[in-house]
Amino acid sequence: MSAGTRRLPAVERVTFGQAKGWNCIWCGKLLTTGAVSAGRIDEAGARGLSFEVFACPDCGVRGRS
Ligand SMILES: [Zn+2]
C-alpha cells in the first residue's frame, strides 16, 4: 500500500508538528531527511484550504505497517 492510498487522519487528530511537516503523519516521528509527501488534509472550517502533510521514509515509501 503506498502513501497515496493510505487514509490520512482527520484534521482534528493532526498535531501541530504534523501540520507543519515536522512530524510523520502516520507514526509521529520527527522528520529529518527522506520525508515524502503523504497528501493534503483539508483544514477544519476553512473552505477550500488544505495543508500538505509528510511521512517518514519508513511509512511513506512502502507503506510499511
Ligand atoms: Zn512514520
N, CA, C, O and the ligand as a Tripos MOL2 file, in Angstrom:
@<TRIPOS>MOLECULE
protein
  261   259    66     0     0
PROTEIN
NO_CHARGES

@<TRIPOS>ATOM
      1 N           0.8590   -1.1960    0.0000 N.3       1 MET1
      2 CA          0.0000    0.0000    0.0000 C.3       1 MET1
      3 C           0.8950    1.2460    0.0000 C.2       1 MET1
      4 O           1.7840    1.3720    0.8420 O.2       1 MET1
      5 N           0.6700    2.1280   -0.9040 N.am      2 SER2
      6 CA          1.5070    3.3130   -0.9960 C.3       2 SER2
      7 C           0.9700    4.4270   -0.1090 C.2       2 SER2
      8 O          -0.1510    4.3590    0.3950 O.2       2 SER2
      9 N           1.7870    5.4450    0.0690 N.am      3 ALA3
     10 CA          1.3720    6.5790    0.8810 C.3       3 ALA3
     11 C           0.1250    7.2280    0.2990 C.2       3 ALA3
     12 O          -0.7110    7.7650    1.0260 O.2       3 ALA3
     13 N           0.0140    7.1720   -1.0110 N.am      4 GLY4
     14 CA         -1.0940    7.8430   -1.6520 C.3       4 GLY4
     15 C          -2.4260    7.1690   -1.4450 C.2       4 GLY4
     16 O          -3.4740    7.7790   -1.6540 O.2       4 GLY4
     17 N          -2.3980    5.9130   -1.0340 N.am      5 THR5
     18 CA         -3.6520    5.1950   -0.8710 C.3       5 THR5
     19 C          -4.0360    5.0280    0.5890 C.2       5 THR5
     20 O          -5.1520    4.6100    0.8970 O.2       5 THR5
     21 N          -3.1170    5.3520    1.4880 N.am      6 ARG6
     22 CA         -3.4740    5.2680    2.9080 C.3       6 ARG6
     23 C          -4.3780    6.4260    3.2650 C.2       6 ARG6
     24 O          -4.2120    7.5450    2.7780 O.2       6 ARG6
     25 N          -5.3250    6.1370    4.1140 N.am      7 ARG7
     26 CA         -6.2530    7.1870    4.5380 C.3       7 ARG7
     27 C          -5.5630    8.0840    5.5590 C.2       7 ARG7
     28 O          -5.0140    7.6110    6.5540 O.2       7 ARG7
     29 N          -5.6030    9.3720    5.2980 N.am      8 LEU8
     30 CA         -4.9900   10.3230    6.2180 C.3       8 LEU8
     31 C          -5.8870   10.5260    7.4320 C.2       8 LEU8
     32 O          -7.1070   10.3930    7.3330 O.2       8 LEU8
     33 N          -5.2890   10.8490    8.5780 N.am      9 PRO9
     34 CA         -6.1010   11.0930    9.7690 C.3       9 PRO9
     35 C          -6.9530   12.3510    9.6110 C.2       9 PRO9
     36 O          -6.6470   13.2320    8.8080 O.2       9 PRO9
     37 N          -7.9980   12.4130   10.3740 N.am     10 ALA10
     38 CA         -8.8540   13.6020   10.3690 C.3      10 ALA10
     39 C          -8.0660   14.7910   10.8910 C.2      10 ALA10
     40 O          -7.1420   14.6430   11.6910 O.2      10 ALA10
     41 N          -8.4450   15.9560   10.4300 N.am     11 VAL11
     42 CA         -7.6890   17.1610   10.7810 C.3      11 VAL11
     43 C          -7.6520   17.3700   12.2980 C.2      11 VAL11
     44 O          -6.6870   17.9240   12.8250 O.2      11 VAL11
     45 N          -8.6820   16.9350   12.9850 N.am     12 GLU12
     46 CA         -8.7240   17.1040   14.4420 C.3      12 GLU12
     47 C          -7.6320   16.2910   15.1400 C.2      12 GLU12
     48 O          -7.2480   16.5890   16.2710 O.2      12 GLU12
     49 N          -7.1450   15.2740   14.4560 N.am     13 ARG13
     50 CA         -6.1600   14.3930   15.0740 C.3      13 ARG13
     51 C          -4.7360   14.7360   14.6620 C.2      13 ARG13
     52 O          -3.7830   14.1140   15.1330 O.2      13 ARG13
     53 N          -4.5920   15.7000   13.8050 N.am     14 VAL14
     54 CA         -3.2630   16.0900   13.3430 C.3      14 VAL14
     55 C          -2.6220   17.0360   14.3530 C.2      14 VAL14
     56 O          -3.2260   18.0360   14.7440 O.2      14 VAL14
     57 N          -1.4190   16.7250   14.7680 N.am     15 THR15
     58 CA         -0.7320   17.5790   15.7320 C.3      15 THR15
     59 C          -0.1730   18.8130   15.0310 C.2      15 THR15
     60 O          -0.0930   18.8780   13.8040 O.2      15 THR15
     61 N           0.2100   19.7840   15.8470 N.am     16 PHE16
     62 CA          0.8090   20.9980   15.2880 C.3      16 PHE16
     63 C           2.0530   20.6480   14.4610 C.2      16 PHE16
     64 O           2.2500   21.1650   13.3620 O.2      16 PHE16
     65 N           2.8680   19.7800   15.0040 N.am     17 GLY17
     66 CA          4.0900   19.3850   14.3060 C.3      17 GLY17
     67 C           3.8060   18.6770   12.9890 C.2      17 GLY17
     68 O           4.5070   18.8800   11.9980 O.2      17 GLY17
     69 N           2.7830   17.8550   12.9920 N.am     18 GLN18
     70 CA          2.4090   17.1650   11.7580 C.3      18 GLN18
     71 C           1.8800   18.1540   10.7240 C.2      18 GLN18
     72 O           2.1780   18.0370    9.5360 O.2      18 GLN18
     73 N           1.1020   19.1210   11.1780 N.am     19 ALA19
     74 CA          0.5650   20.1160   10.2570 C.3      19 ALA19
     75 C           1.6770   20.9740    9.6610 C.2      19 ALA19
     76 O           1.5660   21.4530    8.5330 O.2      19 ALA19
     77 N           2.7450   21.1620   10.4290 N.am     20 LYS20
     78 CA          3.8760   21.9570    9.9660 C.3      20 LYS20
     79 C           4.8510   21.1330    9.1320 C.2      20 LYS20
     80 O           5.7860   21.6760    8.5440 O.2      20 LYS20
     81 N           4.6320   19.8300    9.0840 N.am     21 GLY21
     82 CA          5.5410   18.9760    8.3370 C.3      21 GLY21
     83 C           6.7810   18.5860    9.1190 C.2      21 GLY21
     84 O           7.7730   18.1420    8.5420 O.2      21 GLY21
     85 N           6.7230   18.7510   10.4380 N.am     22 TRP22
     86 CA          7.8750   18.4120   11.2770 C.3      22 TRP22
     87 C           7.8450   16.9510   11.6940 C.2      22 TRP22
     88 O           8.8810   16.3460   11.9680 O.2      22 TRP22
     89 N           6.6350   16.3930   11.7380 N.am     23 ASN23
     90 CA          6.4890   15.0240   12.2220 C.3      23 ASN23
     91 C           5.7590   14.1780   11.1880 C.2      23 ASN23
     92 O           4.9320   14.6770   10.4240 O.2      23 ASN23
     93 N           6.0810   12.8950   11.1800 N.am     24 CYS24
     94 CA          5.4190   11.9590   10.2770 C.3      24 CYS24
     95 C           3.9140   11.9200   10.5760 C.2      24 CYS24
     96 O           3.4990   11.8550   11.7330 O.2      24 CYS24
     97 N           3.1150   11.9610    9.5170 N.am     25 ILE25
     98 CA          1.6650   11.9690    9.6950 C.3      25 ILE25
     99 C           1.1570   10.6200   10.1980 C.2      25 ILE25
    100 O           0.0660   10.5370   10.7630 O.2      25 ILE25
    101 N           1.9410    9.5660    9.9960 N.am     26 TRP26
    102 CA          1.4970    8.2310   10.3970 C.3      26 TRP26
    103 C           2.0140    7.8390   11.7720 C.2      26 TRP26
    104 O           1.2370    7.3980   12.6180 O.2      26 TRP26
    105 N           3.3060    7.9900   12.0100 N.am     27 CYS27
    106 CA          3.8650    7.4830   13.2710 C.3      27 CYS27
    107 C           4.3050    8.6060   14.2070 C.2      27 CYS27
    108 O           4.6290    8.3510   15.3670 O.2      27 CYS27
    109 N           4.3210    9.8510   13.7150 N.am     28 GLY28
    110 CA          4.6690   10.9690   14.5690 C.3      28 GLY28
    111 C           6.1560   11.1920   14.7430 C.2      28 GLY28
    112 O           6.5730   12.0930   15.4710 O.2      28 GLY28
    113 N           6.9480   10.3860   14.0860 N.am     29 LYS29
    114 CA          8.4000   10.5250   14.2080 C.3      29 LYS29
    115 C           8.8690   11.8580   13.6310 C.2      29 LYS29
    116 O           8.3320   12.3380   12.6320 O.2      29 LYS29
    117 N           9.8800   12.4510   14.2730 N.am     30 LEU30
    118 CA         10.4360   13.7030   13.7720 C.3      30 LEU30
    119 C          11.0760   13.4640   12.4090 C.2      30 LEU30
    120 O          11.8810   12.5480   12.2410 O.2      30 LEU30
    121 N          10.7130   14.2880   11.4530 N.am     31 LEU31
    122 CA         11.2150   14.1240   10.0960 C.3      31 LEU31
    123 C          12.5320   14.8660    9.9350 C.2      31 LEU31
    124 O          12.6470   16.0390   10.2930 O.2      31 LEU31
    125 N          13.5050   14.1830    9.4030 N.am     32 THR32
    126 CA         14.7990   14.8060    9.1470 C.3      32 THR32
    127 C          15.0510   14.7930    7.6470 C.2      32 THR32
    128 O          14.8050   15.7850    6.9600 O.2      32 THR32
    129 N          15.5340   13.6850    7.1520 N.am     33 THR33
    130 CA         15.7550   13.5770    5.7110 C.3      33 THR33
    131 C          14.9130   12.4490    5.1530 C.2      33 THR33
    132 O          14.5650   11.5050    5.8630 O.2      33 THR33
    133 N          14.5910   12.5550    3.8850 N.am     34 GLY34
    134 CA         13.8740   11.4900    3.2040 C.3      34 GLY34
    135 C          12.3730   11.5320    3.3830 C.2      34 GLY34
    136 O          11.6770   10.5870    3.0110 O.2      34 GLY34
    137 N          11.8590   12.6250    3.9530 N.am     35 ALA35
    138 CA         10.4160   12.7240    4.1180 C.3      35 ALA35
    139 C           9.7330   12.7620    2.7520 C.2      35 ALA35
    140 O          10.2370   13.3650    1.8050 O.2      35 ALA35
    141 N           8.6030   12.1200    2.6760 N.am     36 VAL36
    142 CA          7.8500   12.1030    1.4300 C.3      36 VAL36
    143 C           6.4650   12.6910    1.6690 C.2      36 VAL36
    144 O           5.9230   12.5980    2.7710 O.2      36 VAL36
    145 N           5.9070   13.2870    0.6480 N.am     37 SER37
    146 CA          4.5740   13.8530    0.7700 C.3      37 SER37
    147 C           3.5550   12.7390    0.9620 C.2      37 SER37
    148 O           3.5860   11.7260    0.2640 O.2      37 SER37
    149 N           2.6520   12.9400    1.9190 N.am     38 ALA38
    150 CA          1.6160   11.9420    2.1740 C.3      38 ALA38
    151 C           0.2600   12.4200    1.6650 C.2      38 ALA38
    152 O          -0.7290   11.6940    1.7630 O.2      38 ALA38
    153 N           0.2060   13.6110    1.1350 N.am     39 GLY39
    154 CA         -1.0480   14.1330    0.6180 C.3      39 GLY39
    155 C          -1.4290   15.4290    1.3090 C.2      39 GLY39
    156 O          -0.6010   16.0950    1.9310 O.2      39 GLY39
    157 N          -2.6960   15.7650    1.1860 N.am     40 ARG40
    158 CA         -3.1670   17.0270    1.7600 C.3      40 ARG40
    159 C          -4.3870   16.7690    2.6300 C.2      40 ARG40
    160 O          -5.2050   15.8930    2.3470 O.2      40 ARG40
    161 N          -4.4860   17.5460    3.6830 N.am     41 ILE41
    162 CA         -5.6210   17.4420    4.5950 C.3      41 ILE41
    163 C          -6.3580   18.7720    4.5860 C.2      41 ILE41
    164 O          -5.7400   19.8320    4.6780 O.2      41 ILE41
    165 N          -7.6590   18.7140    4.4760 N.am     42 ASP42
    166 CA         -8.4620   19.9370    4.4870 C.3      42 ASP42
    167 C          -8.5120   20.5210    5.8950 C.2      42 ASP42
    168 O          -8.6660   19.7940    6.8760 O.2      42 ASP42
    169 N          -8.3820   21.8160    5.9770 N.am     43 GLU43
    170 CA         -8.4690   22.4710    7.2750 C.3      43 GLU43
    171 C          -9.9160   22.5390    7.7380 C.2      43 GLU43
    172 O         -10.8280   22.7750    6.9460 O.2      43 GLU43
    173 N         -10.1060   22.3290    9.0270 N.am     44 ALA44
    174 CA        -11.4580   22.3540    9.5730 C.3      44 ALA44
    175 C         -12.0460   23.7440    9.4580 C.2      44 ALA44
    176 O         -11.4440   24.7280    9.8890 O.2      44 ALA44
    177 N         -13.2130   23.8140    8.8790 N.am     45 GLY45
    178 CA        -13.9270   25.0770    8.8200 C.3      45 GLY45
    179 C         -13.3470   26.0890    7.8490 C.2      45 GLY45
    180 O         -13.8280   27.2200    7.7740 O.2      45 GLY45
    181 N         -12.3460   25.7100    7.1220 N.am     46 ALA46
    182 CA        -11.7360   26.6390    6.1740 C.3      46 ALA46
    183 C         -11.9540   26.0990    4.7650 C.2      46 ALA46
    184 O         -11.1690   25.2940    4.2650 O.2      46 ALA46
    185 N         -12.9880   26.5370    4.1630 N.am     47 ARG47
    186 CA        -13.3950   26.0010    2.8730 C.3      47 ARG47
    187 C         -12.3160   26.2230    1.8180 C.2      47 ARG47
    188 O         -11.8370   27.3370    1.6050 O.2      47 ARG47
    189 N         -11.9590   25.1360    1.1780 N.am     48 GLY48
    190 CA        -11.0170   25.2310    0.0770 C.3      48 GLY48
    191 C          -9.5610   25.3010    0.4930 C.2      48 GLY48
    192 O          -8.6660   25.3390   -0.3520 O.2      48 GLY48
    193 N          -9.3260   25.3170    1.8020 N.am     49 LEU49
    194 CA         -7.9400   25.3820    2.2580 C.3      49 LEU49
    195 C          -7.4760   24.0080    2.7050 C.2      49 LEU49
    196 O          -8.2280   23.2530    3.3210 O.2      49 LEU49
    197 N          -6.2500   23.7000    2.3930 N.am     50 SER50
    198 CA         -5.6810   22.4470    2.8510 C.3      50 SER50
    199 C          -4.1880   22.6410    3.0670 C.2      50 SER50
    200 O          -3.5920   23.6010    2.5810 O.2      50 SER50
    201 N          -3.6070   21.7210    3.7960 N.am     51 PHE51
    202 CA         -2.1580   21.7950    4.0050 C.3      51 PHE51
    203 C          -1.5600   20.4330    3.6830 C.2      51 PHE51
    204 O          -2.2060   19.3940    3.8140 O.2      51 PHE51
    205 N          -0.3140   20.4770    3.2610 N.am     52 GLU52
    206 CA          0.3620   19.2430    2.8860 C.3      52 GLU52
    207 C           0.9580   18.5940    4.1250 C.2      52 GLU52
    208 O           1.4820   19.2750    5.0070 O.2      52 GLU52
    209 N           0.8730   17.2870    4.1800 N.am     53 VAL53
    210 CA          1.4660   16.5550    5.2820 C.3      53 VAL53
    211 C           2.5060   15.5840    4.7240 C.2      53 VAL53
    212 O           2.4780   15.2310    3.5450 O.2      53 VAL53
    213 N           3.4170   15.1640    5.5910 N.am     54 PHE54
    214 CA          4.5530   14.3630    5.1520 C.3      54 PHE54
    215 C           4.6900   13.1070    6.0000 C.2      54 PHE54
    216 O           4.2170   13.0280    7.1340 O.2      54 PHE54
    217 N           5.3540   12.1340    5.4010 N.am     55 ALA55
    218 CA          5.6000   10.8810    6.0910 C.3      55 ALA55
    219 C           7.0920   10.5890    6.1040 C.2      55 ALA55
    220 O           7.8280   11.0140    5.2140 O.2      55 ALA55
    221 N           7.5270    9.8590    7.1220 N.am     56 CYS56
    222 CA          8.9200    9.4370    7.1590 C.3      56 CYS56
    223 C           9.1240    8.3530    6.0990 C.2      56 CYS56
    224 O           8.1490    7.7880    5.6030 O.2      56 CYS56
    225 N          10.3770    8.0570    5.7460 N.am     57 PRO57
    226 CA         10.6270    7.0510    4.7090 C.3      57 PRO57
    227 C          10.0160    5.6890    5.0420 C.2      57 PRO57
    228 O           9.5090    4.9980    4.1580 O.2      57 PRO57
    229 N          10.0680    5.3120    6.3070 N.am     58 ASP58
    230 CA          9.5330    4.0000    6.6990 C.3      58 ASP58
    231 C           8.0490    3.8910    6.4110 C.2      58 ASP58
    232 O           7.5770    2.8560    5.9390 O.2      58 ASP58
    233 N           7.3160    4.9510    6.6920 N.am     59 CYS59
    234 CA          5.8710    4.9300    6.4980 C.3      59 CYS59
    235 C           5.4890    5.2870    5.0650 C.2      59 CYS59
    236 O           4.5210    4.7530    4.5220 O.2      59 CYS59
    237 N           6.2520    6.1890    4.4600 N.am     60 GLY60
    238 CA          5.8200    6.7500    3.2010 C.3      60 GLY60
    239 C           6.2150    5.9850    1.9620 C.2      60 GLY60
    240 O           5.4580    5.9440    0.9920 O.2      60 GLY60
    241 N           7.3840    5.3800    1.9740 N.am     61 VAL61
    242 CA          7.8770    4.7900    0.7390 C.3      61 VAL61
    243 C           7.1700    3.4780    0.4180 C.2      61 VAL61
    244 O           6.7390    3.2560   -0.7130 O.2      61 VAL61
    245 N           7.0580    2.6210    1.4100 N.am     62 ARG62
    246 CA          6.4600    1.3160    1.1620 C.3      62 ARG62
    247 C           5.1550    1.1140    1.9190 C.2      62 ARG62
    248 O           4.4970    0.0850    1.7690 O.2      62 ARG62
    249 N           4.7880    2.0840    2.7230 N.am     63 GLY63
    250 CA          3.5750    1.9270    3.4990 C.3      63 GLY63
    251 C           3.6810    0.8010    4.5050 C.2      63 GLY63
    252 O           2.6950    0.1260    4.8020 O.2      63 GLY63
    253 N           4.8880    0.5990    5.0330 N.am     64 ARG64
    254 CA          5.0960   -0.4830    5.9950 C.3      64 ARG64
    255 C           4.2490   -0.2680    7.2280 C.2      64 ARG64
    256 O           4.1810    0.8460    7.7470 O.2      64 ARG64
    257 N           3.6180   -1.2920    7.6920 N.am     65 SER65
    258 CA          2.7360   -1.1350    8.8420 C.3      65 SER65
    259 C           3.2280   -1.9470   10.0210 C.2      65 SER65
    260 O           2.6030   -1.9350   11.0820 O.2      65 SER65
    261 ZN          6.4180    7.4080   10.0150 Zn       66 ZN66
@<TRIPOS>BOND
     1     1     2 1
     2     2     3 1
     3     3     4 2
     4     3     5 am
     5     5     6 1
     6     6     7 1
     7     7     8 2
     8     7     9 am
     9     9    10 1
    10    10    11 1
    11    11    12 2
    12    11    13 am
    13    13    14 1
    14    14    15 1
    15    15    16 2
    16    15    17 am
    17    17    18 1
    18    18    19 1
    19    19    20 2
    20    19    21 am
    21    21    22 1
    22    22    23 1
    23    23    24 2
    24    23    25 am
    25    25    26 1
    26    26    27 1
    27    27    28 2
    28    27    29 am
    29    29    30 1
    30    30    31 1
    31    31    32 2
    32    31    33 am
    33    33    34 1
    34    34    35 1
    35    35    36 2
    36    35    37 am
    37    37    38 1
    38    38    39 1
    39    39    40 2
    40    39    41 am
    41    41    42 1
    42    42    43 1
    43    43    44 2
    44    43    45 am
    45    45    46 1
    46    46    47 1
    47    47    48 2
    48    47    49 am
    49    49    50 1
    50    50    51 1
    51    51    52 2
    52    51    53 am
    53    53    54 1
    54    54    55 1
    55    55    56 2
    56    55    57 am
    57    57    58 1
    58    58    59 1
    59    59    60 2
    60    59    61 am
    61    61    62 1
    62    62    63 1
    63    63    64 2
    64    63    65 am
    65    65    66 1
    66    66    67 1
    67    67    68 2
    68    67    69 am
    69    69    70 1
    70    70    71 1
    71    71    72 2
    72    71    73 am
    73    73    74 1
    74    74    75 1
    75    75    76 2
    76    75    77 am
    77    77    78 1
    78    78    79 1
    79    79    80 2
    80    79    81 am
    81    81    82 1
    82    82    83 1
    83    83    84 2
    84    83    85 am
    85    85    86 1
    86    86    87 1
    87    87    88 2
    88    87    89 am
    89    89    90 1
    90    90    91 1
    91    91    92 2
    92    91    93 am
    93    93    94 1
    94    94    95 1
    95    95    96 2
    96    95    97 am
    97    97    98 1
    98    98    99 1
    99    99   100 2
   100    99   101 am
   101   101   102 1
   102   102   103 1
   103   103   104 2
   104   103   105 am
   105   105   106 1
   106   106   107 1
   107   107   108 2
   108   107   109 am
   109   109   110 1
   110   110   111 1
   111   111   112 2
   112   111   113 am
   113   113   114 1
   114   114   115 1
   115   115   116 2
   116   115   117 am
   117   117   118 1
   118   118   119 1
   119   119   120 2
   120   119   121 am
   121   121   122 1
   122   122   123 1
   123   123   124 2
   124   123   125 am
   125   125   126 1
   126   126   127 1
   127   127   128 2
   128   127   129 am
   129   129   130 1
   130   130   131 1
   131   131   132 2
   132   131   133 am
   133   133   134 1
   134   134   135 1
   135   135   136 2
   136   135   137 am
   137   137   138 1
   138   138   139 1
   139   139   140 2
   140   139   141 am
   141   141   142 1
   142   142   143 1
   143   143   144 2
   144   143   145 am
   145   145   146 1
   146   146   147 1
   147   147   148 2
   148   147   149 am
   149   149   150 1
   150   150   151 1
   151   151   152 2
   152   151   153 am
   153   153   154 1
   154   154   155 1
   155   155   156 2
   156   155   157 am
   157   157   158 1
   158   158   159 1
   159   159   160 2
   160   159   161 am
   161   161   162 1
   162   162   163 1
   163   163   164 2
   164   163   165 am
   165   165   166 1
   166   166   167 1
   167   167   168 2
   168   167   169 am
   169   169   170 1
   170   170   171 1
   171   171   172 2
   172   171   173 am
   173   173   174 1
   174   174   175 1
   175   175   176 2
   176   175   177 am
   177   177   178 1
   178   178   179 1
   179   179   180 2
   180   179   181 am
   181   181   182 1
   182   182   183 1
   183   183   184 2
   184   183   185 am
   185   185   186 1
   186   186   187 1
   187   187   188 2
   188   187   189 am
   189   189   190 1
   190   190   191 1
   191   191   192 2
   192   191   193 am
   193   193   194 1
   194   194   195 1
   195   195   196 2
   196   195   197 am
   197   197   198 1
   198   198   199 1
   199   199   200 2
   200   199   201 am
   201   201   202 1
   202   202   203 1
   203   203   204 2
   204   203   205 am
   205   205   206 1
   206   206   207 1
   207   207   208 2
   208   207   209 am
   209   209   210 1
   210   210   211 1
   211   211   212 2
   212   211   213 am
   213   213   214 1
   214   214   215 1
   215   215   216 2
   216   215   217 am
   217   217   218 1
   218   218   219 1
   219   219   220 2
   220   219   221 am
   221   221   222 1
   222   222   223 1
   223   223   224 2
   224   223   225 am
   225   225   226 1
   226   226   227 1
   227   227   228 2
   228   227   229 am
   229   229   230 1
   230   230   231 1
   231   231   232 2
   232   231   233 am
   233   233   234 1
   234   234   235 1
   235   235   236 2
   236   235   237 am
   237   237   238 1
   238   238   239 1
   239   239   240 2
   240   239   241 am
   241   241   242 1
   242   242   243 1
   243   243   244 2
   244   243   245 am
   245   245   246 1
   246   246   247 1
   247   247   248 2
   248   247   249 am
   249   249   250 1
   250   250   251 1
   251   251   252 2
   252   251   253 am
   253   253   254 1
   254   254   255 1
   255   255   256 2
   256   255   257 am
   257   257   258 1
   258   258   259 1
   259   259   260 2
@<TRIPOS>SUBSTRUCTURE
     1 MET1         2 RESIDUE 1 A MET
     2 SER2         6 RESIDUE 1 A SER
     3 ALA3        10 RESIDUE 1 A ALA
     4 GLY4        14 RESIDUE 1 A GLY
     5 THR5        18 RESIDUE 1 A THR
     6 ARG6        22 RESIDUE 1 A ARG
     7 ARG7        26 RESIDUE 1 A ARG
     8 LEU8        30 RESIDUE 1 A LEU
     9 PRO9        34 RESIDUE 1 A PRO
    10 ALA10       38 RESIDUE 1 A ALA
    11 VAL11       42 RESIDUE 1 A VAL
    12 GLU12       46 RESIDUE 1 A GLU
    13 ARG13       50 RESIDUE 1 A ARG
    14 VAL14       54 RESIDUE 1 A VAL
    15 THR15       58 RESIDUE 1 A THR
    16 PHE16       62 RESIDUE 1 A PHE
    17 GLY17       66 RESIDUE 1 A GLY
    18 GLN18       70 RESIDUE 1 A GLN
    19 ALA19       74 RESIDUE 1 A ALA
    20 LYS20       78 RESIDUE 1 A LYS
    21 GLY21       82 RESIDUE 1 A GLY
    22 TRP22       86 RESIDUE 1 A TRP
    23 ASN23       90 RESIDUE 1 A ASN
    24 CYS24       94 RESIDUE 1 A CYS
    25 ILE25       98 RESIDUE 1 A ILE
    26 TRP26      102 RESIDUE 1 A TRP
    27 CYS27      106 RESIDUE 1 A CYS
    28 GLY28      110 RESIDUE 1 A GLY
    29 LYS29      114 RESIDUE 1 A LYS
    30 LEU30      118 RESIDUE 1 A LEU
    31 LEU31      122 RESIDUE 1 A LEU
    32 THR32      126 RESIDUE 1 A THR
    33 THR33      130 RESIDUE 1 A THR
    34 GLY34      134 RESIDUE 1 A GLY
    35 ALA35      138 RESIDUE 1 A ALA
    36 VAL36      142 RESIDUE 1 A VAL
    37 SER37      146 RESIDUE 1 A SER
    38 ALA38      150 RESIDUE 1 A ALA
    39 GLY39      154 RESIDUE 1 A GLY
    40 ARG40      158 RESIDUE 1 A ARG
    41 ILE41      162 RESIDUE 1 A ILE
    42 ASP42      166 RESIDUE 1 A ASP
    43 GLU43      170 RESIDUE 1 A GLU
    44 ALA44      174 RESIDUE 1 A ALA
    45 GLY45      178 RESIDUE 1 A GLY
    46 ALA46      182 RESIDUE 1 A ALA
    47 ARG47      186 RESIDUE 1 A ARG
    48 GLY48      190 RESIDUE 1 A GLY
    49 LEU49      194 RESIDUE 1 A LEU
    50 SER50      198 RESIDUE 1 A SER
    51 PHE51      202 RESIDUE 1 A PHE
    52 GLU52      206 RESIDUE 1 A GLU
    53 VAL53      210 RESIDUE 1 A VAL
    54 PHE54      214 RESIDUE 1 A PHE
    55 ALA55      218 RESIDUE 1 A ALA
    56 CYS56      222 RESIDUE 1 A CYS
    57 PRO57      226 RESIDUE 1 A PRO
    58 ASP58      230 RESIDUE 1 A ASP
    59 CYS59      234 RESIDUE 1 A CYS
    60 GLY60      238 RESIDUE 1 A GLY
    61 VAL61      242 RESIDUE 1 A VAL
    62 ARG62      246 RESIDUE 1 A ARG
    63 GLY63      250 RESIDUE 1 A GLY
    64 ARG64      254 RESIDUE 1 A ARG
    65 SER65      258 RESIDUE 1 A SER
    66 ZN66       261 GROUP 0 **** ****
